[in-house]
Amino acid sequence: MNEAVILLTLCSATILTSIISATIGIAGGILLLSLMTFFYPMSVIIPIHGVVQLLSNGSRVLFLKEKISKPLFWTTSLGIPFGTVIAVLGLKHLSGEKAIILGVVTLIIYSVFKPKKMPSLKLPLWGYFFLGMTIGILGPFIGATGPLLGPFMIRDDLSKEEIISTQASIQVIGHIMKIPAFLAVGFNFLNYWPTIIFMSLCALIGTKWGVYLLRRLPEKPFRILFKAAMLVSAVRLIMKFLLN
């Protein structure tokens, strides 16, 4: 396929998926990741996707910075570098990937369909440090960590803007940590600079539109859409499990 057509397709997809992510907080990144598999191998997709998502999440943080839950952000973010170091040092080929996928899917299904009498996935504050460490370990391998983080963001004490902004701020740290990790294993970002720049600009455009929609979306429909988006992510992970 012509390179210009590929770039146009990916830019259009980036705008759409950034709108989705900014409006409902999840699924945009994993949808973009899935689409990119038609054009690039995974060894190229995850580094490029990481930079684009860094800009996408970063712009969400910029637009909603006053809504970030700082205790959750700082505690989770402190764990991410430790996990990234573990990934770089010892997990160039992730073992037990199917078990990890099943674990993430289980978390999603539980958080979406749990009976009211069952406990929610509301970690104590210190538990978010270990969640951050897990994100740091898995980020360079599975690319989109939103499905892992999402179930722990659905909390009654967070508004829709706090959910979106806090999740985005945590993912910014995760994506920042990926860049030196990929450089350490020899990935050359300069070989793909046109794709990275144009997709990143489109991510900014999509995020601005998505935040506009988020501010006008009532709280209850937002939570329904957030859970629906988690289910879409779970279906994608199940497909990856079966294909592997």
matplotlib code that plots the C-alpha trace (Angstrom):
import matplotlib.pyplot as plt

x = [0.0, 1.2, 3.0, 0.8, -2.4, -1.1, -0.2, -3.6, -5.4, -3.4, -3.9, -7.6, -7.7, -5.6, -8.1, -11.0, -9.4, -8.2, -11.7, -12.8, -10.1, -10.7, -14.5, -14.7, -11.1, -10.3, -10.4, -9.0, -5.4, -6.1, -8.2, -5.4, -2.9, -5.1, -5.4, -1.6, -1.1, -2.3, 0.7, 3.6, 5.1, 4.6, 8.3, 7.6, 4.0, 4.5, 7.3, 5.5, 2.2, 3.9, 5.1, 1.7, -0.2, 2.3, 1.1, -2.6, -2.6, -0.4, -2.9, -5.7, -3.7, -3.2, -6.9, -8.0, -5.0, -7.1, -9.0, -6.1, -6.3, -2.8, -2.6, -3.5, -1.2, 1.9, 1.5, 1.0, 3.7, 6.3, 5.9, 6.2, 10.0, 10.7, 8.6, 10.2, 13.7, 12.5, 11.2, 14.4, 16.7, 14.9, 11.8, 12.9, 10.6, 7.6, 6.8, 3.4, 1.8, -1.5, -1.8, -1.3, -4.0, -6.4, -5.7, -6.5, -9.6, -10.8, -10.3, -12.3, -15.2, -15.4, -15.4, -18.1, -20.4, -19.8, -23.0, -23.6, -22.9, -19.4, -16.5, -15.3, -11.7, -10.9, -7.3, -5.9, -3.6, -0.4, -1.7, -1.5, 2.3, 2.3, -0.3, 2.2, 5.0, 2.8, 2.1, 5.9, 6.6, 3.9, 3.8, 6.7, 5.1, 1.4, 1.5, -1.9, -2.1, -5.5, -7.4, -5.2, -5.6, -9.2, -10.9, -9.0, -10.2, -13.9, -14.3, -17.3, -15.1, -13.9, -15.9, -15.7, -13.2, -11.1, -11.2, -10.1, -7.4, -5.9, -5.7, -4.2, -1.6, -0.5, -0.3, 1.9, 4.5, 4.2, 4.7, 7.7, 9.4, 8.9, 11.0, 14.4, 13.4, 13.0, 16.2, 18.0, 17.1, 18.1, 14.9, 15.5, 12.6, 14.1, 13.4, 9.7, 9.6, 7.0, 4.5, 5.2, 4.9, 1.7, 0.0, 0.9, -0.6, -3.8, -3.8, -3.9, -6.8, -8.8, -8.1, -9.4, -12.6, -13.0, -12.5, -15.2, -17.6, -16.5, -17.5, -21.0, -21.5, -23.6, -22.0, -24.2, -23.9, -20.1, -19.8, -21.9, -19.7, -16.5, -17.6, -18.6, -15.2, -13.6, -15.6, -14.4, -10.8, -11.5, -12.8, -9.6, -7.5, -9.4, -8.9, -5.2, -5.2, -6.9, -4.7, -1.5]
y = [0.0, 3.5, 5.2, 8.4, 6.3, 4.5, 7.8, 9.3, 6.2, 6.2, 10.0, 9.7, 6.7, 8.7, 11.6, 9.2, 7.1, 10.2, 11.5, 8.2, 8.2, 11.8, 11.3, 7.9, 7.4, 4.0, 1.8, 4.5, 3.5, -0.2, 0.4, 2.4, -0.3, -2.9, -0.9, -0.3, -4.1, -4.0, -1.8, -2.5, -5.4, -5.3, -4.4, -1.1, -0.5, -0.4, 2.2, 4.5, 3.9, 4.8, 8.2, 9.1, 8.1, 10.2, 13.2, 12.1, 11.5, 14.6, 16.9, 15.4, 16.2, 19.7, 20.3, 18.7, 19.3, 20.8, 17.5, 15.1, 13.1, 13.9, 11.1, 8.4, 10.0, 10.3, 6.8, 5.0, 7.0, 6.2, 2.5, 2.8, 3.4, 0.3, -1.8, -0.4, -1.2, -4.8, -5.0, -3.7, -5.9, -9.2, -9.4, -8.9, -11.9, -11.8, -15.3, -16.3, -13.6, -15.6, -15.7, -12.0, -11.4, -13.6, -11.8, -8.4, -9.7, -11.1, -7.8, -6.0, -8.6, -8.4, -4.6, -4.4, -7.2, -7.6, -7.8, -4.8, -6.9, -7.9, -5.6, -3.1, -3.0, -0.1, -0.5, 1.2, 4.1, 2.1, -0.6, 1.9, 1.8, -1.9, -1.2, 1.3, -1.2, -3.7, -1.0, -0.3, -4.0, -4.7, -1.4, -2.2, -5.5, -5.0, -1.4, -0.1, -0.3, 1.4, -2.0, -2.8, 0.6, 1.2, -1.2, 0.6, 4.0, 3.3, 4.7, 6.3, 9.1, 10.2, 12.3, 11.6, 14.4, 13.1, 9.5, 10.7, 13.2, 10.9, 7.9, 10.0, 11.5, 8.0, 6.8, 9.8, 8.6, 5.0, 6.2, 8.5, 5.5, 3.4, 5.7, 5.1, 1.4, 1.1, 3.1, 0.7, -2.2, -0.4, 1.0, 4.1, 6.5, 8.8, 6.1, 6.8, 10.5, 11.6, 9.0, 9.9, 13.7, 13.6, 11.1, 13.1, 16.3, 14.4, 13.1, 16.7, 17.6, 14.5, 15.1, 18.7, 17.5, 14.6, 16.9, 19.2, 16.2, 14.9, 18.2, 17.9, 14.2, 13.5, 11.4, 8.3, 7.8, 8.4, 5.5, 3.2, 4.2, 3.7, 0.1, -0.6, 0.6, -1.8, -4.6, -3.7, -3.8, -7.2, -8.6, -7.4, -9.1, -12.3, -12.3, -11.8, -14.7, -17.0, -16.0, -16.6]
z = [0.0, -0.8, 2.2, 1.8, 2.0, 5.1, 6.8, 5.9, 7.3, 10.5, 11.0, 10.6, 13.0, 15.5, 15.5, 16.0, 18.7, 20.5, 20.6, 22.1, 24.7, 25.8, 26.0, 27.8, 28.9, 27.5, 24.3, 21.9, 22.5, 22.0, 18.9, 17.4, 18.3, 16.6, 13.4, 13.2, 13.1, 9.4, 8.4, 10.8, 12.8, 16.6, 17.1, 15.3, 16.4, 20.2, 20.2, 17.7, 19.5, 22.8, 21.5, 19.9, 23.1, 25.1, 23.2, 23.3, 27.1, 27.7, 25.9, 28.0, 31.1, 29.8, 29.2, 32.6, 34.8, 37.6, 38.0, 38.5, 41.8, 43.0, 45.6, 43.0, 40.4, 42.5, 44.2, 40.9, 39.0, 41.7, 40.8, 37.1, 36.8, 39.0, 36.7, 33.5, 34.9, 35.5, 31.9, 30.3, 32.4, 32.3, 30.1, 26.5, 25.7, 28.0, 29.3, 30.4, 28.2, 27.9, 31.7, 31.9, 29.2, 31.0, 34.2, 32.7, 31.0, 34.3, 36.0, 33.3, 33.4, 37.2, 37.3, 34.6, 35.7, 39.5, 41.6, 43.9, 47.0, 45.7, 46.6, 44.0, 42.8, 45.0, 46.0, 49.2, 48.2, 48.7, 46.4, 43.5, 43.8, 42.8, 40.1, 38.7, 38.9, 36.9, 34.3, 34.0, 33.4, 30.9, 29.0, 26.6, 25.7, 25.5, 24.3, 25.6, 29.4, 29.6, 30.0, 33.1, 34.7, 33.8, 36.3, 39.2, 38.0, 38.3, 41.8, 43.4, 44.9, 41.4, 38.9, 35.2, 34.7, 37.6, 36.1, 32.6, 33.8, 36.5, 34.2, 31.4, 33.8, 34.9, 31.4, 30.4, 32.9, 31.5, 28.0, 29.0, 30.6, 27.4, 25.3, 27.0, 27.3, 23.5, 22.9, 25.2, 23.0, 19.8, 18.3, 16.1, 16.3, 13.7, 11.0, 11.5, 12.3, 9.7, 11.0, 14.6, 14.0, 11.9, 14.2, 17.3, 15.8, 15.0, 18.6, 19.8, 17.5, 18.5, 22.2, 22.1, 20.5, 22.9, 26.0, 24.6, 24.4, 27.9, 29.6, 28.1, 28.8, 32.0, 34.7, 34.5, 30.7, 31.0, 33.4, 31.1, 28.1, 30.1, 31.1, 27.5, 26.3, 28.8, 27.3, 23.8, 25.2, 26.8, 23.5, 21.7, 24.4, 24.1, 20.3, 20.9, 23.4, 20.9, 17.9, 20.0]

ax = plt.figure().add_subplot(projection="3d")
ax.plot(x, y, z, "-o")
ax.set_aspect("equal")
plt.show()
